[in-house]
């Protein structure tokens, strides 16, 4: 079998942190795109665990074609009602029955998936009731025979089920760290305990122009806990102050020229326009979601960076390179940046070819930026060795994903 080609090259460009304009986005826990990503991933995990327990290995499945169709609600200060529920549709391919010497064994995929999605909602939302506010529709069919044989092979190392690529980079810029931390803190149990009116649908957009930072937060304020416009404005101010505290912590080492924070910028109090929800997510009435439209594998949407458009959620962690290679590429980039200590940025792209062992991609492209002169041959050797080590350990990713110990979106 042909070995993987590893190419290391220098990029003649400014690191993103030194570019004049930078944009970063994160769609938070309650955003419709995040919800449908999470639902598809829950479906993949529960099926993977069932396959392992009952058949000894993760069988063919690919559940990354999810759609969230928003419901309809009426909302007012102090309350509201969901008049039409949210529809969560999980579509894709899976092994729905297994041939055994005594006949076919049916996999209870529909029940497994529905229960897993409901559990996710119960664990992560305070006001969104999976029984009352959500309808779950599972549209799963058996995959093609050729792909099932490729994925379910008895080879020691699984074979790639697709010709695709994954991308990772390191390190995060100060703005990227800030945007990520803002959403995580606003959606933390600690902050919700202090400001329970803050909904789970928290979207954060970060802009840096030169050394000035501008953060726009959309937070789905809970109407049942917000009796009047004055209370609403007080909640917005608490969110704004929390963002400024996070910025002060995150940017402490940076020489910046100020941070501006805007919360629910579309509000027009004189016209009666407020971002109020009954359940804490815009999915109840204002927005829809589609798997893969949200955060990349590092939890961010970064137009200044190289990115793969592959959805990580719902893909089979045994052999789907659209999931595996995004995760491994990030690990390789982080290790190269941390362990060599020689470059400003590292980008890693890994390309598979369908049918090849997952630990032998067609190419591993490693690119870097450095504002200083370095021994390029020595760096290239170190970077390639790290990449080889990580590819040897690619099967470990399966365990991390199934134990939910690695970020996917």
N, C-alpha and C positions, 0 to 999 in steps of 0.2 A: 504493500500500500504506500502510495506517495506520501512523503512527509509534508508537514505544514511549512509554508514559506513565511519567514518572519522578516519584515522590512522595517527598518528604523530610519526616519528622516527628520530633518530639522525644518520647521516652518518659519518663514521670514515674515512675521507679523507681530504686532503688539499683543501681549497677554490681555485677556478680556478685562481684567481689573484696571488696566492702563488705557483702555479705549475710552473715548470721550462719552459715548452713549451706551448704556447697558440696560436691557430689559429682562425681567425675571417674573415668572408667575407660579403660583401654587393654588390648585383647587383643593379645598379642604374637605374634611370628613363628610360633611353633609351635602356637598355639591353633587348634582345629579350624575356627572361623569365619574366622580369618585365612587358613588353608591353602586353604579352598574359595574365598574371595575371590581369593586369588592365582592359583589354578588357573583360575578363570573369566577373570581378566584376562589371564593368559598365553594362553589360547585366543583371546581377542579380538585381542590384539596380533599373534599369529602369523598369524591369518587376514587381518587388516588389511594386514600387510606383503605377504602373498601376493597379495591383490587388487591392491594398488598396483603390485607388480612385474609382474604378468601382465595386468592389465586397466586400469591407469592411474588407478584411484580405489578408495577403500574402498567395497565393496558392502554391501548390507543384511545385517546380522547383529545378534543380540542374545542374548548367552550369559550372562545373569545369573540363571539359575535352577539354581544348583548345589547339590548335597547331598553332604556327607561323612558316611558311615555308619561309625562307629567299629568297629574290629576287636575282637579278644579276645587278651589276653596273660596269662601267668603270670610273676610277678616275685618276686625274692628278693634279699637283700643279696649282691652279687657277681655277679648274673646274672639271666637271665630268657629267655623265649621268646615270640614272637608266634605264637599258634596259629591265628588267623584274621585275614587281612589287612584293611586299611582299604579301603573302597570310595569312590572319588571319582567322582561322577556329574555330568557337565556336560550340561545340557539347555538348549535354546533354539532359536532360529531363525537360519538362515544361508543364504547363497547357495551351494548345493552343486553347482550346474551352471550353465553359461553357454551361451546359444544363440549360435552363430556361423554365418556363411554355409555352412560345411562341416559343420554339425551341432553337437550338444551337446558341451561340454568339461566333464568331471567335475573337481571340486575335491577334492583328497585331504585333506579336512578332518579326517577321523578320525586319520590318521597325523600330520598337522601338530599337532593338539591334544595327542595322547598324548605325542609327543616333547617338546613345550613344557612340559607339566606335569612330566614326569620330569626335565627339565633344571632346573626350579625347585627340585625336591626335592633333587637332587644338589648344587646350588649353596648351599643354605641349611641342610641338615641333615647332621650328622656320623654319626648312627646309624640314620637312617630310610632304608632301601634301597628305591628306587622299583620295583625288579624283584621283590624278595622280600616286602616289607611292604605294597604298595599294588596295588590293581586299579583301572584307569581305564576307565570306561564313558562313551562319548560318545553322547548321545541328541539328535541335531540334525536338524531338518527344515527344509525350505524355508519361508520366510515367505510371507504372503499377497501376492497380486499387487498390491493397492492400496498396501501399505506398501513393497514393493520399488520401485514406480514413484515413490513420494514420496521415499524415501531415495536412490535411484539417479538422480535427475533430473540433467540437465546444467546446471542453474542455477549461476551463478557462486557464489552463497552457498547452501549446503545448506538444505533445509527440515526443520523440526522433525518428528521421527517420533512425537511424543507431546504431549499436553497435561499438563504437569507443572511442578514448580518446584524450584529449587535454593536453598540457604541458605548464607550465609557470615557470619563475624563476626571482629572484631578489637578489641583485642589478646587474646592468651591471658592468663589469670590466672596468678599464681605457682603455684597448685596444678596447673593444666593443664600448665604447663611442667614441673613436677616429675614428674608421672605419666608424661608422654611421655619425658622424659629417663631415668627409671628403667628403663623397658623397653628403650629403645635401648642403654643402657649395659650392662645385664645380658646382652643378646643381642649385644653387640659382640665382635669377634674378640679384642680385648684382654682382656676379662673372661673369656671362655671359655678363653683361653690360661692365665690364672692359676687359674681355677676350672672345669676341664673337666667336673666332675660336674654343673654347672648345665645343665639342659635348655633347649631352644628354646621350649618352651611356658611362657611367662612372662606371667602376667596380673597387672595392677596396678590396685588400687582405691584412690583417694584420697578422704579425707574431711577437710574443714576445719570445725571448730566454733569460731567466733570467731577466735582467733589460734592455736589449737592444730591441729596437723596429724597425721593418722593414716594411715599407708600400709600396706596389706595386699598382700603379694606371694604369688602361688601359682607355684612353680617346680618343674617336673617333673624331679626329681633322677634322674640316670642310675644305675640299679642296677649295671650292669657295672663302673662305676668307684667304687662305694661299698660297701666290704666289710662294714661293720657299723654299728650304730646310733650309735656314738660318732663315726665318720667322717661320718655323715649330719648329726649335730648341728653338727659343725664346719663343714660346707659351708653349712648354714643361717646360721650366725653370720657367715661371710664375705659372704654375700649381704646380710644385715642391715647389716653395717658399710659395705658399698658403697652401699646406699641412703642411709644417714646421711651419707656423704661427698657424695653427689649433692645431698641436701637442703641441706647446708651451703653448697654452691656456688650452688644455685639460689635459695635464700632469703636470701642474704647481705644484700640490701638491704631485707629485710622485717623488721618488728618482730613476731616471732612468740613464742609462749609454749611452744615445744617441739615435737619431732617424735617420734612413736611409730612403730615399724616392727614388723610381724608377718610372719613367713615361714611358709608352709604351716600356717595356723592350725588346720586340721582334724586335724593329727597328734595321736595319742594313743599314745605309746611303750609305756605300761603295757598297752595292748590290742593292741599290734602293728600300729598304724595309722601308716603312713608314705607320703608321696607319692613313690613310686618308679616309674620307667618303664624300659622296655628301649630305647626309641627316642628319648626326649626330647620326646614329645608325648602328651597324654592321649587323643588320637585312637586310640591303639593299643588302648584298652580302656575308658576312662572317659567319653568325651564324643563328641558328634557336632557337625557344623557345617552352617550354611546360609548361602548368599550373602546379604549385606545385613544380617545380624544383628550384625555386629561394628562396627569403628570407622567413624565418618563420614569425610568427605573430608579432614578435617584430622588424622586419625589418632587421634581421641579419641571417647569417648561421654560426652556432657555434658548431663545432665538439667536443669541450670540454664539452658541456652541454647535458643534456637530451633534446630530441626533439621529436615532433610528425611529421610524414611524411605527415599528412593531408594537402591538399591545403586549405587555407582559402578562396581564391578568387572564386567567382561564386557560392558558396554554399548558400542555403536558410537560411537567418538569423533567421527566425521564429523557425526552429526546427532542423537544421542540426548541430549536436554536433561537427562535425569536424571543424566548424567555431566558434560556441559559446564557447565551452569548452577551446579552445586555448586562447581566449580573457579573459574569466573569470579566468582561471588559472593564467594568468599573473597578473590580478588585485589582486587576493588573495595573491599571492607571494609578490607583491609590498607592499600591506597593512601590511602583517605580518612583513616584514623586517623593514618598516618605523615605525610602531606603537609599536612594542615590543622593538626594539632597543637592542636586546639581542644576535643576531646570525650573522654570517658572510654571509651565503647564505641560501636561501629558494627555494625549488623546489616543485611544485604542479602538481599532475597528477589527472585528473578527467576522470573516465570511465563511459560511458552510457550503457544502454541496450535498444535496439530498442523497442519502444512502451511505455517506462516509461516516466512520466513527466520530462521535461528537468531540472526542479529544484530538482529532486531526482535521482542523478546518483547512480550507484552501489557502487562506492567507491570514496572518495577523499583522495588521498595519499599526505601527507605533510612531506617532508624530509628537514633536515637542517644540516648545518655544523657550528660548533662553536669551536674556539680555546681556549675558556675560559669555566670554570665551570658555569653552570646556573641551576636554579631550573627547571628541565625538566617537572615536572608535571604542574607547573604554566604556563610555556610556551605552553605546549600542550593544555591547556584549552583556553588560549588566542587565539592561532592559530585556533583552532576548531571553536570558536565563530565568528572569522572574516570570516572563510569559510562559515559558516551558513548564516551570514548576506549577503554575496555576492551572494550566491545561491538564496536567497529570492528576490534579485533585478535583476535576470538574464534577465527578460523581458525588462529591460532598455537598454540592449545591442542592441536590435533591432533598437531603435530610433537613437542611436549613429552611428550605421553602415549606416543607410539610410541617415543620415545627413552628412556622411563622416567625422565624428569627432573622429574616432578611427583608429589607424594604423593597417593594415592587412598584409602588406608585405613591 
